[in-house]
């Protein structure tokens, strides 16, 4: 079933921009994520009738009714019960005059497809449902902010997470195995997502609804202890409360402490990452392996994790993957593969992290004069140049090479297969098996390109991206870009027209 979105006006309110405010934060939309359960029902009621702290600098305050908008996501998993949840949320929203948007997502179909693709995380119903809810909330907040004429960042998305949810998530992450970030549990705020009920318990919210005579919906699947959250909620939490009736409040304090310390370590690790990075491009990160090995292990773990996620955003990492990389760093050599086929190597003093989508080499004709774009984002340029009047061509070529530090060379145009008047074209590709050349300065001796690149300390995984300029697809090498020119194309005293190749 495809995703379906419906919007209900709800009472008298069509979402619009309130008058009399100059602060966009006081005009921005506030999206309430409401499932129909007790907690989210209480969120809707409190947002409409009381004060909430939505972390906009005002503290606990009333939210203008015209800013509120309810979102209900129907996962299409529970048949008639799901339809009745949807109807309940629509009616409750209308009672308080709040517009309501219904989003229907076929979670069963999504998880089935994910499992067929081998994605165990995406194939989990709870994870798929959570991702669908937040994606729908983000889309709606962006749309409403646009309609309202305010920056997207000013919008708020409110969820009904409570102190109990936070305690349950703490235990869930501890059972799975997590670091400080996971044990920090549910944050009070993450970007535009705010949880104003995080210090209240589920029982307190239920009592509030009973006092007001408001009913709510119950989801029987929340009692299925085969799911980890239900197990923690119905099996583990009662035992913990037996020893400490205020365990939720105690764990909230623990989570706040861990969150603060995690934020501090994140700042330190970001600074360390910037100091250690030696190369960073699409799908590739290189770090100073020796300095990383000398770093405090708490920072080193975070730096490695950051490098893996920079190279392959969205990779599902576990502590064992980071530990595997750190073992390579400590050894000073070796390679391994972490999830999503990310290649990790330590060689030539660098930790190289390369995603499977990292740029490959190029295969293209280079017109002379002309230029081509390389997958790395660099450009390879070619042009013809005359020897300056009164100058000796070999001296000009040597001075040019020193000035450009190998990033540009002057070669003999004719020896490179380029017509001195009409120009021509050269073939550019990557290293091929068995490639040899006569490196400039070795007086005609040949050398394998693989050996040349190794001596230049080019990591194995990077060698296929080094541009090799040839006279033709089957012709001899003219220049290993940025590394060495070929002796056969060198400028001599008889050279009249030079070929200038530049890697920029």
C-alpha positions as CSV (number, residue, x, y, z in Angstrom):
1,X,0.0,0.0,0.0
2,X,1.5,3.4,-0.9
3,X,1.9,6.2,1.6
4,X,-1.2,8.3,1.9
5,X,-1.6,11.7,3.5
6,X,-4.9,13.3,4.4
7,X,-5.4,16.6,6.2
8,X,-8.3,17.6,8.4
9,X,-9.1,21.2,9.1
10,X,-10.2,20.5,12.7
11,X,-12.6,22.9,14.2
12,X,-12.2,26.5,13.0
13,X,-8.4,26.4,12.4
14,X,-6.8,26.5,9.1
15,X,-3.0,26.8,9.6
16,X,-2.0,30.4,9.0
17,X,0.5,33.0,10.2
18,X,-0.6,34.8,13.4
19,X,-0.4,38.5,13.4
20,X,1.4,40.8,15.8
21,X,4.6,38.8,16.1
22,X,8.0,39.7,14.7
23,X,9.8,36.7,16.2
24,X,9.6,33.8,13.7
25,X,9.9,31.3,16.7
26,X,6.6,32.6,17.9
27,X,5.0,32.1,14.5
28,X,6.5,28.7,13.5
29,X,4.5,25.5,13.3
30,X,4.4,23.1,16.2
31,X,3.7,19.5,15.0
32,X,2.3,17.2,17.7
33,X,3.0,13.5,17.0
34,X,-0.1,11.7,18.4
35,X,-0.7,8.0,18.2
36,X,-3.8,8.0,20.4
37,X,-2.2,6.3,23.4
38,X,-2.3,7.9,26.9
39,X,1.0,9.8,26.6
40,X,0.4,11.4,23.2
41,X,-3.2,12.1,24.1
42,X,-2.0,14.0,27.1
43,X,0.5,15.9,24.9
44,X,-2.3,17.1,22.7
45,X,-4.4,18.1,25.6
46,X,-1.6,19.9,27.4
47,X,-0.5,21.7,24.2
48,X,-4.0,23.0,23.6
49,X,-4.9,23.9,27.2
50,X,-1.8,24.4,29.3
51,X,1.9,25.5,29.2
52,X,4.7,23.5,27.7
53,X,8.4,24.1,27.4
54,X,9.3,23.6,23.8
55,X,12.8,24.8,24.2
56,X,12.3,28.1,22.4
57,X,13.8,30.2,25.1
58,X,10.5,31.1,26.8
59,X,10.4,28.3,29.3
60,X,7.0,26.8,30.1
61,X,4.5,28.9,28.1
62,X,1.2,28.7,26.2
63,X,1.5,27.8,22.5
64,X,-0.7,29.8,20.2
65,X,-3.5,27.6,19.0
66,X,-2.9,28.5,15.3
67,X,0.6,27.2,15.5
68,X,-0.5,23.7,16.5
69,X,-0.9,20.8,14.0
70,X,-1.5,17.1,14.9
71,X,0.2,14.3,12.9
72,X,-1.0,10.7,13.2
73,X,0.8,7.9,11.3
74,X,-1.2,4.8,10.6
75,X,1.2,1.9,10.2
76,X,-1.6,-0.3,8.6
77,X,-0.6,-3.2,10.9
78,X,-3.6,-3.7,13.2
79,X,-6.6,-3.6,10.9
80,X,-9.8,-2.2,12.5
81,X,-7.9,-1.1,15.6
82,X,-5.6,1.1,13.5
83,X,-8.6,2.6,11.8
84,X,-10.2,3.4,15.1
85,X,-7.0,4.9,16.4
86,X,-7.0,7.2,13.4
87,X,-10.6,8.2,13.9
88,X,-10.0,8.8,17.6
89,X,-7.1,11.2,16.9
90,X,-9.1,13.1,14.3
91,X,-12.0,13.6,16.6
92,X,-9.8,14.6,19.5
93,X,-8.0,17.2,17.3
94,X,-11.3,18.6,16.1
95,X,-12.5,18.9,19.7
96,X,-9.6,21.3,20.4
97,X,-9.8,23.0,17.0
98,X,-6.4,21.7,15.9
99,X,-5.8,20.7,12.3
100,X,-4.9,17.0,11.9
101,X,-2.9,15.2,9.2
102,X,-3.1,11.5,8.7
103,X,-0.3,9.6,7.1
104,X,-0.8,6.0,6.1
105,X,2.3,3.9,5.6
106,X,2.4,0.1,4.8
107,X,5.1,-0.9,7.3
108,X,4.6,-4.6,6.7
109,X,5.5,-4.2,3.1
110,X,8.5,-2.0,3.9
111,X,9.9,-4.5,6.4
112,X,9.3,-7.4,4.1
113,X,11.2,-5.7,1.3
114,X,14.0,-4.8,3.7
115,X,14.4,-8.4,4.9
116,X,14.5,-9.6,1.3
117,X,17.4,-7.1,0.7
118,X,19.2,-8.5,3.8
119,X,18.6,-5.4,5.9
120,X,17.9,-6.8,9.4
121,X,17.6,-3.3,10.9
122,X,15.2,-2.0,8.3
123,X,13.4,-5.3,8.5
124,X,12.5,-4.7,12.2
125,X,8.9,-3.5,12.5
126,X,9.6,-1.1,15.4
127,X,12.6,0.5,13.6
128,X,10.7,0.9,10.4
129,X,7.7,2.4,12.1
130,X,9.8,4.9,14.0
131,X,11.6,6.0,10.8
132,X,8.3,6.4,9.0
133,X,6.9,8.5,11.8
134,X,9.9,10.9,12.0
135,X,10.1,11.1,8.2
136,X,6.4,12.1,8.1
137,X,6.9,14.6,10.9
138,X,9.9,16.2,9.2
139,X,8.0,16.5,5.9
140,X,5.0,18.1,7.5
141,X,7.0,20.5,9.6
142,X,8.9,21.6,6.5
143,X,5.7,22.1,4.5
144,X,4.0,24.1,7.2
145,X,7.1,26.3,7.8
146,X,7.0,27.1,4.1
147,X,3.3,27.9,4.2
148,X,3.9,30.1,7.2
149,X,6.9,31.9,5.7
150,X,9.4,31.0,8.5
151,X,12.7,29.2,8.5
152,X,12.4,25.4,8.8
153,X,14.7,25.5,11.8
154,X,12.1,27.5,13.7
155,X,9.5,24.7,13.5
156,X,9.1,22.2,16.4
157,X,8.2,18.6,16.4
158,X,6.8,17.4,19.8
159,X,6.8,13.8,20.9
160,X,5.2,12.4,24.0
161,X,8.2,10.5,25.4
162,X,8.1,10.3,29.2
163,X,10.5,9.5,32.0
164,X,9.4,5.9,31.8
165,X,10.3,5.8,28.1
166,X,13.7,7.2,28.9
167,X,14.3,4.6,31.6
168,X,13.1,1.8,29.3
169,X,15.4,2.9,26.5
170,X,18.3,3.1,28.9
171,X,17.8,-0.6,29.9
172,X,17.2,-1.6,26.2
173,X,20.4,0.0,25.1
174,X,22.3,-1.5,28.1
175,X,21.0,-5.0,27.2
176,X,22.1,-4.6,23.5
177,X,25.4,-3.1,24.6
178,X,25.9,0.6,24.1
179,X,28.4,3.5,24.9
180,X,27.6,6.8,26.5
181,X,25.6,8.0,23.5
182,X,23.2,5.0,23.8
183,X,23.0,5.1,27.5
184,X,22.1,8.8,27.4
185,X,18.9,7.4,26.2
186,X,16.2,9.7,24.8
187,X,17.5,13.4,24.7
188,X,15.2,16.2,25.7
189,X,15.8,17.8,22.4
190,X,17.5,16.8,19.1
191,X,17.5,19.6,16.5
192,X,13.8,20.4,16.0
193,X,12.4,17.4,17.9
194,X,11.5,18.4,21.5
195,X,10.1,16.1,24.3
196,X,8.3,18.4,26.7
197,X,6.9,15.5,28.8
198,X,10.3,13.8,29.4
199,X,10.2,14.6,33.2
200,X,6.7,13.2,33.7
201,X,5.8,9.5,34.2
202,X,3.2,7.6,32.3
203,X,1.1,7.2,35.5
204,X,1.1,10.9,36.1
205,X,-0.2,11.5,32.5
206,X,-2.9,8.9,32.9
207,X,-4.0,10.5,36.2
208,X,-4.2,13.9,34.4
209,X,-6.4,12.5,31.7
210,X,-8.7,10.7,34.2
211,X,-9.2,14.0,36.1
212,X,-10.3,15.6,32.9
213,X,-12.5,12.7,31.9
214,X,-10.6,12.0,28.7
215,X,-10.2,8.5,27.4
216,X,-7.3,7.2,25.3
217,X,-6.6,4.2,23.1
218,X,-4.7,1.1,24.1
219,X,-2.4,-0.9,21.8
220,X,-2.5,-4.5,22.8
221,X,0.7,-5.2,20.8
222,X,2.6,-3.2,23.4
223,X,2.1,-6.1,25.8
224,X,3.9,-8.6,23.6
225,X,7.0,-9.3,25.6
226,X,8.7,-10.9,22.6
227,X,9.5,-7.3,21.7
228,X,12.4,-5.9,23.7
229,X,10.6,-2.7,24.8
230,X,7.6,-4.6,26.0
231,X,9.9,-7.0,27.9
232,X,11.7,-4.2,29.6
233,X,8.4,-2.4,30.4
234,X,6.4,-5.3,31.8
235,X,9.2,-7.6,33.1
236,X,12.2,-5.6,34.0
237,X,10.8,-2.2,35.1
238,X,8.5,-3.6,37.8
239,X,11.4,-5.4,39.4
240,X,13.5,-2.2,39.3
241,X,10.6,-0.2,40.8
242,X,10.4,-2.8,43.6
243,X,13.9,-1.8,44.7
244,X,13.5,1.9,43.9
245,X,10.0,3.3,43.3
246,X,11.6,6.4,41.8
247,X,13.8,4.5,39.4
248,X,12.6,6.5,36.4
249,X,13.6,9.8,38.0
250,X,17.0,8.3,39.1
251,X,17.8,7.1,35.6
252,X,16.7,10.5,34.2
253,X,19.5,12.1,36.3
254,X,21.9,9.4,35.1
255,X,20.9,10.0,31.5
256,X,21.4,13.8,31.8
257,X,24.9,13.3,33.2
258,X,25.9,10.9,30.5
259,X,24.4,13.2,27.9
260,X,26.4,16.2,29.1
261,X,29.7,14.1,29.2
262,X,28.9,12.6,25.8
263,X,28.5,16.1,24.3
264,X,31.8,17.2,25.8
265,X,33.7,14.1,24.5
266,X,32.1,14.7,21.1
267,X,33.5,18.2,21.0
268,X,37.0,16.9,21.9
269,X,36.8,14.1,19.4
270,X,35.7,16.5,16.6
271,X,38.7,18.6,17.4
272,X,41.0,15.6,17.4
273,X,39.5,14.4,14.1
274,X,40.3,17.7,12.4
275,X,43.9,17.5,13.7
276,X,44.4,13.9,12.5
277,X,42.7,14.0,9.1
278,X,45.1,14.1,6.2
279,X,42.6,13.6,3.4
280,X,38.9,13.7,3.1
281,X,36.8,13.2,0.0
282,X,33.7,11.5,-1.3
283,X,33.8,8.1,0.3
284,X,37.4,8.3,1.5
285,X,39.0,9.5,4.7
286,X,42.7,9.2,5.6
287,X,44.0,9.8,9.2
288,X,47.4,10.0,10.7
289,X,47.7,6.5,12.1
290,X,50.7,7.0,14.4
291,X,49.1,10.0,16.1
292,X,45.8,8.2,16.4
293,X,47.5,5.2,18.0
294,X,49.0,7.6,20.6
295,X,45.6,9.2,21.4
296,X,43.6,8.4,24.5
297,X,41.5,5.3,23.7
298,X,38.2,7.1,24.5
299,X,38.9,9.8,21.9
300,X,40.4,7.3,19.4
301,X,37.2,5.3,19.4
302,X,35.1,8.4,18.6
303,X,37.6,9.6,15.9
304,X,37.4,6.2,14.2
305,X,33.7,6.1,14.4
306,X,33.5,9.6,12.9
307,X,35.9,8.6,10.1
308,X,33.8,5.5,9.3
309,X,30.6,7.5,9.2
310,X,32.2,10.3,7.1
311,X,33.3,7.7,4.5
312,X,30.0,5.8,4.6
313,X,27.1,7.8,6.2
314,X,24.4,5.6,7.6
315,X,26.7,2.6,8.2
316,X,25.3,0.6,11.2
317,X,28.4,0.4,13.4
318,X,28.9,-1.6,16.6
319,X,31.6,-1.3,19.2
320,X,33.4,-4.4,17.8
321,X,33.8,-2.8,14.4
322,X,35.6,0.2,16.0
323,X,37.7,-2.1,18.1
324,X,38.7,-4.0,15.0
325,X,39.9,-0.8,13.3
326,X,41.8,0.2,16.4
327,X,43.6,-3.1,16.5
328,X,44.9,-2.4,13.0
329,X,46.0,1.1,14.1
330,X,47.9,-0.4,17.1
331,X,49.6,-2.9,14.8
332,X,50.6,-0.2,12.4
333,X,49.5,-2.3,9.3
334,X,46.9,-4.6,8.0
335,X,43.4,-4.3,6.6
336,X,39.8,-5.3,7.3
337,X,36.3,-4.8,6.1
338,X,33.5,-3.4,8.3
339,X,29.7,-3.3,7.6
340,X,28.5,-2.1,4.2
341,X,31.8,-3.3,2.7
342,X,33.8,-0.4,4.0
343,X,37.5,-1.1,3.3
344,X,39.9,-0.1,6.1
345,X,43.7,-0.2,5.7
346,X,46.7,1.0,7.6
347,X,49.7,1.7,5.3
348,X,52.4,4.3,4.9
349,X,51.5,5.8,8.2
350,X,47.8,6.4,7.3
351,X,44.5,4.9,8.3
352,X,42.6,4.8,5.1
353,X,38.8,4.3,5.2
354,X,37.2,3.8,1.8
355,X,33.5,3.2,1.1
356,X,32.5,0.9,-1.8
357,X,31.0,4.0,-3.5
358,X,34.3,5.9,-3.4
359,X,35.3,7.3,-6.7
360,X,37.0,5.0,-9.3
361,X,39.5,6.0,-11.9
362,X,38.8,7.8,-15.2
363,X,38.7,6.5,-18.8
364,X,38.5,9.4,-21.2
365,X,40.2,11.2,-24.1
366,X,42.0,14.5,-23.1
367,X,41.9,17.0,-26.0
368,X,45.0,19.1,-26.4
369,X,44.3,21.9,-25.7
370,X,41.5,21.0,-23.3
371,X,40.6,19.6,-19.9
372,X,38.7,16.8,-18.2
373,X,37.0,16.5,-14.9
374,X,38.3,13.6,-12.7
375,X,36.0,11.6,-10.4
376,X,38.1,13.0,-7.4
377,X,36.8,16.5,-8.3
378,X,40.2,17.6,-9.7
379,X,40.8,18.7,-13.3
380,X,43.4,17.5,-15.7
381,X,44.4,20.2,-18.2
382,X,46.5,20.1,-21.3
383,X,47.9,22.9,-23.5
384,X,50.8,23.6,-25.8
385,X,53.5,26.1,-25.0
386,X,56.4,27.5,-27.0
387,X,59.9,27.6,-25.6
388,X,60.6,31.2,-24.5
389,X,63.0,33.1,-26.8
390,X,66.6,32.8,-25.6
391,X,65.8,30.0,-23.1
392,X,66.9,26.4,-23.0
393,X,64.0,24.1,-23.0
394,X,65.3,21.5,-20.4
395,X,66.0,24.3,-17.9
396,X,62.5,25.7,-18.4
397,X,61.0,22.3,-17.8
398,X,63.0,21.7,-14.7
399,X,62.1,25.1,-13.2
400,X,58.4,24.5,-14.0
401,X,58.5,21.1,-12.3
402,X,60.1,22.6,-9.1
403,X,57.6,25.5,-9.0
404,X,54.6,23.2,-9.3
405,X,56.1,20.5,-7.1
406,X,55.2,17.7,-9.5
407,X,51.5,18.8,-10.0
408,X,52.4,20.2,-13.5
409,X,55.0,19.1,-16.1
410,X,56.4,20.3,-19.4
411,X,57.0,17.5,-21.9
412,X,58.0,17.4,-25.6
413,X,54.8,17.6,-27.6
414,X,55.9,15.5,-30.5
415,X,57.4,12.8,-28.3
416,X,54.0,12.7,-26.4
417,X,52.2,12.1,-29.7
418,X,50.7,15.6,-30.0
419,X,51.0,17.6,-33.2
420,X,52.9,20.9,-32.5
421,X,50.5,22.9,-34.7
422,X,47.2,21.0,-34.7
423,X,47.3,19.6,-31.2
424,X,45.7,16.2,-30.7
425,X,44.5,14.1,-27.9
426,X,45.8,11.8,-25.2
427,X,44.2,8.9,-23.4
428,X,43.7,9.0,-19.6
429,X,42.8,6.0,-17.5
430,X,44.0,4.2,-14.4
431,X,46.7,1.7,-13.7
432,X,46.4,-1.5,-15.7
433,X,47.8,-5.0,-14.8
434,X,51.4,-5.2,-16.2
435,X,51.8,-1.5,-16.8
436,X,55.4,-0.3,-17.1
437,X,57.0,3.0,-17.9
438,X,60.5,4.6,-18.2
439,X,60.5,7.0,-15.3
440,X,62.2,10.4,-16.0
441,X,65.7,10.4,-14.6
442,X,66.3,6.6,-14.8
443,X,67.9,6.9,-18.2
444,X,65.6,4.6,-20.1
445,X,65.3,1.9,-17.4
446,X,61.7,0.5,-17.1
447,X,59.7,0.1,-13.9
448,X,56.4,-1.4,-13.1
449,X,53.8,1.3,-12.3
450,X,52.7,-0.7,-9.2
451,X,56.3,-0.4,-7.9
452,X,56.4,3.3,-8.8
453,X,53.2,4.0,-6.9
454,X,54.3,2.0,-3.9
455,X,57.6,4.0,-3.7
456,X,55.5,7.2,-3.9
457,X,53.6,5.9,-0.8
458,X,50.2,5.8,-2.7
459,X,47.9,3.4,-0.7
460,X,46.9,0.3,-2.6
461,X,43.2,1.3,-2.5
462,X,44.0,4.7,-4.0
463,X,46.2,3.5,-6.9
464,X,43.3,2.9,-9.2
465,X,42.3,6.6,-8.9
466,X,45.7,7.9,-10.0
467,X,45.3,9.3,-13.6
468,X,47.7,7.8,-16.1
469,X,48.2,9.8,-19.3
470,X,49.0,7.8,-22.4
471,X,49.6,8.5,-26.1
472,X,46.6,6.2,-26.8
473,X,44.6,3.5,-25.1
474,X,47.3,1.0,-26.1
475,X,50.2,3.5,-26.3
476,X,53.0,4.2,-23.8
477,X,52.7,6.2,-20.6
478,X,53.4,9.9,-20.9
479,X,52.8,11.0,-17.3
480,X,51.7,9.4,-14.0
481,X,49.8,12.5,-12.9
482,X,51.3,14.2,-9.9
483,X,54.0,11.6,-9.5
484,X,56.4,11.1,-12.5
485,X,56.8,11.8,-16.2
486,X,58.1,9.3,-18.7
487,X,61.7,9.6,-20.0
488,X,60.6,9.1,-23.6
489,X,58.5,12.3,-23.4
490,X,61.1,14.5,-21.7
491,X,62.0,18.0,-23.0
492,X,65.3,18.1,-24.8
493,X,67.5,20.8,-26.3
494,X,65.8,20.1,-29.7
495,X,62.3,20.6,-28.3
496,X,60.5,23.6,-29.9
497,X,56.9,23.1,-28.7
498,X,56.2,21.8,-25.2
499,X,53.1,20.0,-23.9
500,X,52.0,21.3,-20.5
501,X,50.0,18.9,-18.3
502,X,48.5,20.1,-15.0
503,X,46.6,18.4,-12.2
504,X,44.5,21.1,-10.5
